[in-house]
Amino acid sequence: MKIIKQELQFEKSLKQRIEFICEFSKVTPTFINGSIRKLEKTNLTYIEPHKVIIKNITFLIFNYSNDVYISNLTKKIKLSELEEYLKNI
């Protein structure tokens, strides 16, 4: 079975919001684009979220979402709460 990987680009406004929050928090983010993975000849698709690494913590983010996942998909916060979260770590 062949896996087809297609890279996704960060939504421009989402990336700007994260950069703005990081600027206020005086931290530097590292952005890694997510991807779509499809199994050839099936209808199975997996959307890998974008990754933002801040202070050695990986945050997972999907385009057009206001949620930010911390390290994995079990713990999430709102994007508006990210600045406060960064200040407390």
Order of alpha helices (4+ residues) and beta strands (2+ residues): beta-alpha-beta-beta-beta-beta-beta-beta-beta-alpha
